[in-house]
């Protein structure tokens, strides 16, 4: 899965992307992932560091790339 729901102690729920986990499992660098998907390196870094989540189009590209839903 590209996204998972995380439950917080406070009772809230956050959506967390799994880009870094999937990339490392595929043994790819951020640069390789960027070049192979056409998604900017800074965007991938932002996804991995939790600064932003992929928009619908990039989420689909990443899901297809990693073979997940």
Buried (B, 14 or more C-beta within 10 A) or exposed (E): EBBEEEEEEEEEEEEEBBBBEBBEEEEBEBEEBBEEBEBEEEBBBBBBEEEEBBEEEBBEBBBEBBEEE
